[in-house]
């Protein structure tokens, strides 16, 4: 699975880790994140992420 990086703050979403603090289980692909998921650091939506 590919990692995605926030264009605003540099946070990298790693699907192997997920985002457990926000209820996203390890193994969740970026494409499968809920539509309302936002960057846990700066709060921007998924459209502000680029494939790493």
C-alpha distance matrix in Angstrom:
0.0 3.8 6.7 9.8 13.4 16.5 19.1 21.9 21.4 18.5 16.6 12.9 10.6 8.2 6.4 7.6 10.9 11.2 14.6 17.1 20.1 19.5 18.7 14.9 13.9 11.2 8.3 8.9 6.5 8.4 10.1 11.4 13.0 16.8 18.6 20.7 18.0 19.1 18.2 19.6 21.4 23.1 22.7 21.6 19.7 16.3 18.1 18.6 15.0 13.8 10.6 10.8
3.8 0.0 3.8 6.7 10.1 13.5 15.7 18.7 18.5 15.5 14.0 10.4 8.9 7.4 7.2 9.2 11.7 11.8 14.6 17.7 20.2 19.5 19.4 15.7 15.5 13.1 10.9 10.6 7.7 7.8 9.9 12.2 13.1 16.8 18.1 19.9 17.2 17.6 16.4 18.1 19.5 20.8 20.7 19.3 17.7 14.3 15.7 15.7 12.0 10.4 7.0 7.1
6.7 3.8 0.0 3.8 6.8 10.2 12.8 15.5 14.9 11.8 10.3 6.6 5.7 5.0 6.6 8.9 10.3 10.3 12.5 15.9 17.8 17.4 18.0 14.5 14.9 12.6 11.5 11.0 8.7 7.7 10.7 12.8 12.6 16.2 17.3 18.5 15.5 15.1 13.3 15.0 15.9 17.4 17.7 16.6 15.6 12.5 14.2 13.5 9.7 8.6 6.1 5.5
9.8 6.7 3.8 0.0 3.8 6.8 9.3 12.1 12.1 9.5 8.4 5.6 5.2 7.0 8.8 11.8 12.3 11.4 12.6 16.3 17.6 16.7 17.8 14.8 16.0 14.6 13.8 12.3 9.9 7.3 10.1 12.6 11.8 14.9 15.3 16.2 13.4 12.5 10.7 13.1 13.8 14.6 14.8 13.2 12.3 9.4 10.7 9.7 5.9 5.3 4.4 5.2
13.4 10.1 6.8 3.8 0.0 3.8 6.2 8.8 8.5 5.8 5.6 4.2 6.2 8.8 11.5 14.2 13.9 13.2 13.4 17.2 17.6 17.0 18.9 16.4 18.0 16.8 16.7 15.2 13.3 10.5 13.3 15.6 14.1 16.7 16.7 16.9 14.0 12.1 9.5 11.8 11.5 12.1 13.0 11.6 11.7 9.8 10.7 8.5 5.2 5.4 6.4 6.1
16.5 13.5 10.2 6.8 3.8 0.0 3.8 5.4 5.8 4.9 5.2 6.3 8.0 11.4 13.9 16.8 15.9 14.5 13.8 17.5 17.2 16.2 18.7 16.7 19.0 18.5 18.8 16.8 15.2 11.9 14.4 16.5 14.3 16.1 15.6 15.2 12.5 9.9 7.2 10.0 9.2 8.8 9.8 8.1 9.1 8.2 9.0 5.9 4.4 6.5 9.1 9.6
19.1 15.7 12.8 9.3 6.2 3.8 0.0 3.8 6.1 5.9 8.2 9.5 11.6 14.8 17.3 20.2 19.5 18.3 17.6 21.2 20.8 19.8 22.3 20.4 22.8 22.2 22.3 20.2 18.2 14.8 16.7 19.3 17.3 18.9 17.7 17.4 15.3 12.5 10.2 13.1 11.7 10.3 11.6 9.2 10.5 10.0 9.3 5.6 5.5 6.7 10.0 10.5
21.9 18.7 15.5 12.1 8.8 5.4 3.8 0.0 3.8 6.1 8.3 10.9 13.1 16.6 19.2 21.9 20.6 19.3 17.8 21.2 20.1 19.2 22.2 20.9 23.6 23.4 24.0 21.9 20.4 17.0 19.0 21.1 18.6 19.6 18.4 17.3 15.3 11.9 9.4 11.8 9.6 7.5 9.5 7.8 10.3 11.1 10.9 7.1 8.2 10.3 13.6 13.9
21.4 18.5 14.9 12.1 8.5 5.8 6.1 3.8 0.0 3.8 5.7 9.1 11.8 15.1 18.1 20.3 18.6 17.7 16.1 19.3 18.0 17.8 20.9 19.8 22.2 21.8 22.9 21.3 20.3 17.2 19.9 21.6 18.8 20.2 19.7 18.3 15.7 12.2 8.9 10.2 7.3 6.6 9.6 9.3 12.1 12.8 13.5 9.9 9.9 11.8 14.4 13.9
18.5 15.5 11.8 9.5 5.8 4.9 5.9 6.1 3.8 0.0 3.8 6.3 9.6 12.4 15.7 17.7 16.4 16.1 15.2 18.5 18.0 18.0 20.8 19.0 21.0 20.0 20.8 19.5 18.3 15.5 18.5 20.4 18.2 20.2 20.1 19.2 16.3 13.3 9.8 11.1 9.0 9.4 12.0 11.5 13.3 13.0 13.8 10.4 9.0 10.0 11.8 10.7
16.6 14.0 10.3 8.4 5.6 5.2 8.2 8.3 5.7 3.8 0.0 3.8 6.6 9.5 12.8 14.7 13.0 12.5 11.4 14.7 14.3 14.4 17.1 15.4 17.3 16.4 17.6 16.4 15.7 13.2 16.5 17.9 15.4 17.6 18.0 17.1 13.7 11.1 7.5 8.1 6.9 8.6 10.6 10.8 12.3 11.8 13.6 10.9 9.0 10.6 11.9 11.0
12.9 10.4 6.6 5.6 4.2 6.3 9.5 10.9 9.1 6.3 3.8 0.0 3.8 6.1 9.5 11.5 10.5 10.3 10.5 14.0 14.5 14.7 16.6 14.1 15.5 14.0 14.6 13.8 12.8 10.7 14.2 15.7 13.9 16.7 17.5 17.3 13.9 12.1 9.1 10.0 10.0 11.8 13.1 12.8 13.3 11.7 13.7 11.6 8.7 9.4 9.5 8.3
10.6 8.9 5.7 5.2 6.2 8.0 11.6 13.1 11.8 9.6 6.6 3.8 0.0 3.8 6.3 8.9 8.0 7.0 7.7 11.4 12.6 12.2 13.5 10.7 12.0 10.7 11.2 10.0 9.3 7.5 11.2 12.2 10.5 13.5 14.9 15.0 11.4 10.6 8.5 9.4 10.8 12.8 13.0 12.8 12.3 10.3 13.0 11.9 8.9 10.0 9.6 9.5
8.2 7.4 5.0 7.0 8.8 11.4 14.8 16.6 15.1 12.4 9.5 6.1 3.8 0.0 3.8 5.4 5.5 6.0 8.3 11.3 13.5 13.6 14.1 10.9 10.9 8.6 8.7 8.8 8.4 8.2 11.9 12.6 11.7 15.2 17.1 17.6 14.1 14.0 12.1 12.5 14.0 16.4 16.6 16.6 15.8 13.5 16.1 15.4 12.0 12.3 10.7 10.0
6.4 7.2 6.6 8.8 11.5 13.9 17.3 19.2 18.1 15.7 12.8 9.5 6.3 3.8 0.0 3.8 5.3 4.8 8.2 10.8 13.7 13.3 12.8 9.2 8.5 6.1 5.2 5.3 5.3 6.6 9.9 9.8 9.7 13.3 15.8 16.8 13.6 14.5 13.5 14.0 16.3 18.5 18.1 17.9 16.5 13.8 16.7 16.8 13.5 13.9 12.0 12.1
7.6 9.2 8.9 11.8 14.2 16.8 20.2 21.9 20.3 17.7 14.7 11.5 8.9 5.4 3.8 0.0 3.8 5.9 9.5 11.0 14.3 14.8 13.9 10.6 8.8 5.2 4.9 7.3 8.3 10.3 13.4 12.9 13.0 16.5 19.2 20.1 16.8 17.6 16.4 16.2 18.3 21.0 20.9 21.1 20.0 17.5 20.4 20.2 16.9 17.0 14.8 14.2
10.9 11.7 10.3 12.3 13.9 15.9 19.5 20.6 18.6 16.4 13.0 10.5 8.0 5.5 5.3 3.8 0.0 3.8 6.5 7.8 10.8 11.9 11.5 8.8 7.5 4.6 6.8 8.3 10.1 11.3 14.7 13.9 12.9 15.9 18.8 18.9 15.3 15.9 14.3 13.4 15.5 18.6 18.6 19.5 18.8 17.0 20.2 19.7 16.8 17.6 16.1 15.4
11.2 11.8 10.3 11.4 13.2 14.5 18.3 19.3 17.7 16.1 12.5 10.3 7.0 6.0 4.8 5.9 3.8 0.0 3.8 6.0 9.0 9.0 8.5 5.4 5.2 4.2 6.3 6.0 8.1 8.8 12.1 10.9 9.3 12.2 15.1 15.2 11.7 12.7 11.9 11.3 14.0 16.7 16.1 16.9 15.8 14.1 17.6 17.5 14.9 16.4 15.4 15.5
14.6 14.6 12.5 12.6 13.4 13.8 17.6 17.8 16.1 15.2 11.4 10.5 7.7 8.3 8.2 9.5 6.5 3.8 0.0 3.8 5.6 5.6 6.4 4.7 6.5 7.2 9.9 8.8 10.9 10.6 13.7 12.4 9.7 11.7 14.4 13.5 9.9 10.4 9.6 8.1 11.2 14.0 13.3 14.8 14.2 13.4 17.1 16.8 14.8 17.0 16.9 17.1
17.1 17.7 15.9 16.3 17.2 17.5 21.2 21.2 19.3 18.5 14.7 14.0 11.4 11.3 10.8 11.0 7.8 6.0 3.8 0.0 3.8 5.3 4.9 5.0 5.8 7.4 10.8 10.5 13.4 13.8 16.6 14.6 12.2 13.5 16.6 15.5 12.2 13.1 12.7 10.5 13.5 16.5 15.7 17.7 17.3 16.8 20.6 20.4 18.6 20.8 20.6 20.7
20.1 20.2 17.8 17.6 17.6 17.2 20.8 20.1 18.0 18.0 14.3 14.5 12.6 13.5 13.7 14.3 10.8 9.0 5.6 3.8 0.0 3.8 5.8 7.5 9.4 11.1 14.5 13.6 16.2 15.7 18.5 16.7 13.7 14.4 16.9 15.0 11.9 12.1 11.5 8.5 11.4 14.4 13.7 16.3 16.5 16.9 20.6 20.0 18.9 21.5 21.9 22.1
19.5 19.5 17.4 16.7 17.0 16.2 19.8 19.2 17.8 18.0 14.4 14.7 12.2 13.6 13.3 14.8 11.9 9.0 5.6 5.3 3.8 0.0 3.8 5.8 8.9 11.4 14.1 12.3 14.6 13.8 16.1 14.1 10.8 10.9 13.3 11.3 8.5 9.4 9.9 7.8 11.4 13.6 11.9 14.2 13.8 14.3 18.0 18.0 17.2 20.1 20.7 21.6
18.7 19.4 18.0 17.8 18.9 18.7 22.3 22.2 20.9 20.8 17.1 16.6 13.5 14.1 12.8 13.9 11.5 8.5 6.4 4.9 5.8 3.8 0.0 3.8 6.3 9.6 12.2 10.6 13.5 13.7 15.5 12.9 10.3 10.4 13.6 12.3 9.9 11.9 12.9 11.3 14.9 17.1 15.3 17.1 16.0 15.9 19.7 20.2 19.1 21.7 21.8 22.7
14.9 15.7 14.5 14.8 16.4 16.7 20.4 20.9 19.8 19.0 15.4 14.1 10.7 10.9 9.2 10.6 8.8 5.4 4.7 5.0 7.5 5.8 3.8 0.0 3.8 6.7 8.7 6.9 9.8 10.2 12.3 9.8 7.6 8.9 12.4 12.0 9.2 11.3 12.0 11.2 14.8 17.0 15.3 16.5 15.0 14.0 17.7 18.4 16.7 18.9 18.5 19.5
13.9 15.5 14.9 16.0 18.0 19.0 22.8 23.6 22.2 21.0 17.3 15.5 12.0 10.9 8.5 8.8 7.5 5.2 6.5 5.8 9.4 8.9 6.3 3.8 0.0 3.8 6.2 6.0 9.7 11.4 13.5 10.9 9.8 11.8 15.4 15.6 12.8 14.9 15.2 14.3 17.6 20.2 18.8 19.9 18.4 16.9 20.5 21.2 19.0 20.6 19.6 20.2
11.2 13.1 12.6 14.6 16.8 18.5 22.2 23.4 21.8 20.0 16.4 14.0 10.7 8.6 6.1 5.2 4.6 4.2 7.2 7.4 11.1 11.4 9.6 6.7 3.8 0.0 3.8 5.6 8.8 11.0 13.6 11.7 11.3 14.0 17.4 17.9 14.8 16.4 16.0 15.2 18.1 20.8 20.1 20.9 19.5 17.6 21.0 21.3 18.6 19.6 18.0 18.1
8.3 10.9 11.5 13.8 16.7 18.8 22.3 24.0 22.9 20.8 17.6 14.6 11.2 8.7 5.2 4.9 6.8 6.3 9.9 10.8 14.5 14.1 12.2 8.7 6.2 3.8 0.0 3.8 6.3 9.4 11.5 9.9 10.6 13.9 17.1 18.3 15.6 17.5 17.2 17.3 20.1 22.5 21.5 21.7 19.8 17.3 20.4 21.1 18.1 18.6 16.5 16.9
8.9 10.6 11.0 12.3 15.2 16.8 20.2 21.9 21.3 19.5 16.4 13.8 10.0 8.8 5.3 7.3 8.3 6.0 8.8 10.5 13.6 12.3 10.6 6.9 6.0 5.6 3.8 0.0 3.8 6.5 8.2 6.3 6.9 10.1 13.3 14.7 12.2 14.4 14.8 15.4 18.4 20.3 18.9 18.8 16.6 14.0 17.2 18.3 15.6 16.6 15.1 16.2
6.5 7.7 8.7 9.9 13.3 15.2 18.2 20.4 20.3 18.3 15.7 12.8 9.3 8.4 5.3 8.3 10.1 8.1 10.9 13.4 16.2 14.6 13.5 9.8 9.7 8.8 6.3 3.8 0.0 3.8 5.4 5.2 6.7 10.4 12.7 14.8 12.5 14.4 14.6 16.0 18.7 20.1 18.8 17.9 15.5 12.3 14.9 16.2 13.3 13.7 11.9 13.4
8.4 7.8 7.7 7.3 10.5 11.9 14.8 17.0 17.2 15.5 13.2 10.7 7.5 8.2 6.6 10.3 11.3 8.8 10.6 13.8 15.7 13.8 13.7 10.2 11.4 11.0 9.4 6.5 3.8 0.0 3.8 5.4 5.4 9.0 10.4 12.4 10.0 11.4 11.6 13.7 16.1 17.1 15.7 14.4 11.9 8.6 11.2 12.4 9.7 10.5 9.5 11.6
10.1 9.9 10.7 10.1 13.3 14.4 16.7 19.0 19.9 18.5 16.5 14.2 11.2 11.9 9.9 13.4 14.7 12.1 13.7 16.6 18.5 16.1 15.5 12.3 13.5 13.6 11.5 8.2 5.4 3.8 0.0 3.8 5.7 8.4 9.2 12.2 10.9 12.9 14.0 16.5 19.0 19.4 17.5 15.8 12.7 9.2 11.1 13.3 11.2 11.9 11.0 13.8
11.4 12.2 12.8 12.6 15.6 16.5 19.3 21.1 21.6 20.4 17.9 15.7 12.2 12.6 9.8 12.9 13.9 10.9 12.4 14.6 16.7 14.1 12.9 9.8 10.9 11.7 9.9 6.3 5.2 5.4 3.8 0.0 3.8 6.4 8.5 11.3 10.1 13.0 14.6 16.3 19.4 20.2 18.0 16.9 13.7 11.0 13.5 15.8 13.9 15.2 14.3 16.8
13.0 13.1 12.6 11.8 14.1 14.3 17.3 18.6 18.8 18.2 15.4 13.9 10.5 11.7 9.7 13.0 12.9 9.3 9.7 12.2 13.7 10.8 10.3 7.6 9.8 11.3 10.6 6.9 6.7 5.4 5.7 3.8 0.0 3.8 6.4 8.2 6.4 9.4 11.2 12.8 16.0 16.8 14.4 13.7 10.8 8.7 11.9 13.8 12.3 14.4 14.3 16.6
16.8 16.8 16.2 14.9 16.7 16.1 18.9 19.6 20.2 20.2 17.6 16.7 13.5 15.2 13.3 16.5 15.9 12.2 11.7 13.5 14.4 10.9 10.4 8.9 11.8 14.0 13.9 10.1 10.4 9.0 8.4 6.4 3.8 0.0 3.8 5.4 5.3 9.0 11.9 13.4 16.8 17.1 14.0 13.5 10.4 9.4 12.4 14.7 14.2 16.8 17.3 19.8
18.6 18.1 17.3 15.3 16.7 15.6 17.7 18.4 19.7 20.1 18.0 17.5 14.9 17.1 15.8 19.2 18.8 15.1 14.4 16.6 16.9 13.3 13.6 12.4 15.4 17.4 17.1 13.3 12.7 10.4 9.2 8.5 6.4 3.8 0.0 3.8 5.7 8.6 11.9 14.1 17.1 16.5 13.2 11.9 8.4 7.8 10.0 12.8 13.2 15.9 17.1 20.0
20.7 19.9 18.5 16.2 16.9 15.2 17.4 17.3 18.3 19.2 17.1 17.3 15.0 17.6 16.8 20.1 18.9 15.2 13.5 15.5 15.0 11.3 12.3 12.0 15.6 17.9 18.3 14.7 14.8 12.4 12.2 11.3 8.2 5.4 3.8 0.0 3.8 6.3 10.1 11.8 14.8 14.0 10.5 10.0 7.2 8.2 10.8 12.8 13.7 17.0 18.6 21.2
18.0 17.2 15.5 13.4 14.0 12.5 15.3 15.3 15.7 16.3 13.7 13.9 11.4 14.1 13.6 16.8 15.3 11.7 9.9 12.2 11.9 8.5 9.9 9.2 12.8 14.8 15.6 12.2 12.5 10.0 10.9 10.1 6.4 5.3 5.7 3.8 0.0 3.8 7.0 8.6 11.8 11.8 8.7 8.8 6.5 7.0 10.4 11.6 11.7 15.0 16.4 18.5
19.1 17.6 15.1 12.5 12.1 9.9 12.5 11.9 12.2 13.3 11.1 12.1 10.6 14.0 14.5 17.6 15.9 12.7 10.4 13.1 12.1 9.4 11.9 11.3 14.9 16.4 17.5 14.4 14.4 11.4 12.9 13.0 9.4 9.0 8.6 6.3 3.8 0.0 3.8 6.1 8.6 8.1 5.1 5.4 4.5 6.2 9.4 9.4 10.0 13.6 15.6 17.4
18.2 16.4 13.3 10.7 9.5 7.2 10.2 9.4 8.9 9.8 7.5 9.1 8.5 12.1 13.5 16.4 14.3 11.9 9.6 12.7 11.5 9.9 12.9 12.0 15.2 16.0 17.2 14.8 14.6 11.6 14.0 14.6 11.2 11.9 11.9 10.1 7.0 3.8 0.0 3.8 5.4 5.7 4.6 5.4 6.4 7.4 10.3 8.9 8.8 12.2 14.2 15.3
19.6 18.1 15.0 13.1 11.8 10.0 13.1 11.8 10.2 11.1 8.1 10.0 9.4 12.5 14.0 16.2 13.4 11.3 8.1 10.5 8.5 7.8 11.3 11.2 14.3 15.2 17.3 15.4 16.0 13.7 16.5 16.3 12.8 13.4 14.1 11.8 8.6 6.1 3.8 0.0 3.8 6.1 5.8 8.4 9.8 11.0 14.1 12.6 12.3 15.4 17.0 17.5
21.4 19.5 15.9 13.8 11.5 9.2 11.7 9.6 7.3 9.0 6.9 10.0 10.8 14.0 16.3 18.3 15.5 14.0 11.2 13.5 11.4 11.4 14.9 14.8 17.6 18.1 20.1 18.4 18.7 16.1 19.0 19.4 16.0 16.8 17.1 14.8 11.8 8.6 5.4 3.8 0.0 3.8 6.0 8.5 11.1 12.6 14.9 12.6 12.5 15.5 17.5 17.5
23.1 20.8 17.4 14.6 12.1 8.8 10.3 7.5 6.6 9.4 8.6 11.8 12.8 16.4 18.5 21.0 18.6 16.7 14.0 16.5 14.4 13.6 17.1 17.0 20.2 20.8 22.5 20.3 20.1 17.1 19.4 20.2 16.8 17.1 16.5 14.0 11.8 8.1 5.7 6.1 3.8 0.0 3.8 5.9 9.3 11.6 13.2 10.7 11.8 15.0 17.7 18.2
22.7 20.7 17.7 14.8 13.0 9.8 11.6 9.5 9.6 12.0 10.6 13.1 13.0 16.6 18.1 20.9 18.6 16.1 13.3 15.7 13.7 11.9 15.3 15.3 18.8 20.1 21.5 18.9 18.8 15.7 17.5 18.0 14.4 14.0 13.2 10.5 8.7 5.1 4.6 5.8 6.0 3.8 0.0 3.8 6.6 9.5 11.5 10.0 11.5 15.2 17.8 19.0
21.6 19.3 16.6 13.2 11.6 8.1 9.2 7.8 9.3 11.5 10.8 12.8 12.8 16.6 17.9 21.1 19.5 16.9 14.8 17.7 16.3 14.2 17.1 16.5 19.9 20.9 21.7 18.8 17.9 14.4 15.8 16.9 13.7 13.5 11.9 10.0 8.8 5.4 5.4 8.4 8.5 5.9 3.8 0.0 3.8 6.9 8.0 6.5 8.8 12.5 15.5 17.2
19.7 17.7 15.6 12.3 11.7 9.1 10.5 10.3 12.1 13.3 12.3 13.3 12.3 15.8 16.5 20.0 18.8 15.8 14.2 17.3 16.5 13.8 16.0 15.0 18.4 19.5 19.8 16.6 15.5 11.9 12.7 13.7 10.8 10.4 8.4 7.2 6.5 4.5 6.4 9.8 11.1 9.3 6.6 3.8 0.0 3.8 5.5 6.0 7.9 11.6 14.2 16.6
16.3 14.3 12.5 9.4 9.8 8.2 10.0 11.1 12.8 13.0 11.8 11.7 10.3 13.5 13.8 17.5 17.0 14.1 13.4 16.8 16.9 14.3 15.9 14.0 16.9 17.6 17.3 14.0 12.3 8.6 9.2 11.0 8.7 9.4 7.8 8.2 7.0 6.2 7.4 11.0 12.6 11.6 9.5 6.9 3.8 0.0 3.8 5.3 5.6 8.9 11.0 13.7
18.1 15.7 14.2 10.7 10.7 9.0 9.3 10.9 13.5 13.8 13.6 13.7 13.0 16.1 16.7 20.4 20.2 17.6 17.1 20.6 20.6 18.0 19.7 17.7 20.5 21.0 20.4 17.2 14.9 11.2 11.1 13.5 11.9 12.4 10.0 10.8 10.4 9.4 10.3 14.1 14.9 13.2 11.5 8.0 5.5 3.8 0.0 3.8 5.6 8.1 10.9 14.0
18.6 15.7 13.5 9.7 8.5 5.9 5.6 7.1 9.9 10.4 10.9 11.6 11.9 15.4 16.8 20.2 19.7 17.5 16.8 20.4 20.0 18.0 20.2 18.4 21.2 21.3 21.1 18.3 16.2 12.4 13.3 15.8 13.8 14.7 12.8 12.8 11.6 9.4 8.9 12.6 12.6 10.7 10.0 6.5 6.0 5.3 3.8 0.0 3.8 6.8 10.3 12.6
15.0 12.0 9.7 5.9 5.2 4.4 5.5 8.2 9.9 9.0 9.0 8.7 8.9 12.0 13.5 16.9 16.8 14.9 14.8 18.6 18.9 17.2 19.1 16.7 19.0 18.6 18.1 15.6 13.3 9.7 11.2 13.9 12.3 14.2 13.2 13.7 11.7 10.0 8.8 12.3 12.5 11.8 11.5 8.8 7.9 5.6 5.6 3.8 0.0 3.8 6.8 9.0
13.8 10.4 8.6 5.3 5.4 6.5 6.7 10.3 11.8 10.0 10.6 9.4 10.0 12.3 13.9 17.0 17.6 16.4 17.0 20.8 21.5 20.1 21.7 18.9 20.6 19.6 18.6 16.6 13.7 10.5 11.9 15.2 14.4 16.8 15.9 17.0 15.0 13.6 12.2 15.4 15.5 15.0 15.2 12.5 11.6 8.9 8.1 6.8 3.8 0.0 3.8 6.2
10.6 7.0 6.1 4.4 6.4 9.1 10.0 13.6 14.4 11.8 11.9 9.5 9.6 10.7 12.0 14.8 16.1 15.4 16.9 20.6 21.9 20.7 21.8 18.5 19.6 18.0 16.5 15.1 11.9 9.5 11.0 14.3 14.3 17.3 17.1 18.6 16.4 15.6 14.2 17.0 17.5 17.7 17.8 15.5 14.2 11.0 10.9 10.3 6.8 3.8 0.0 3.8
10.8 7.1 5.5 5.2 6.1 9.6 10.5 13.9 13.9 10.7 11.0 8.3 9.5 10.0 12.1 14.2 15.4 15.5 17.1 20.7 22.1 21.6 22.7 19.5 20.2 18.1 16.9 16.2 13.4 11.6 13.8 16.8 16.6 19.8 20.0 21.2 18.5 17.4 15.3 17.5 17.5 18.2 19.0 17.2 16.6 13.7 14.0 12.6 9.0 6.2 3.8 0.0
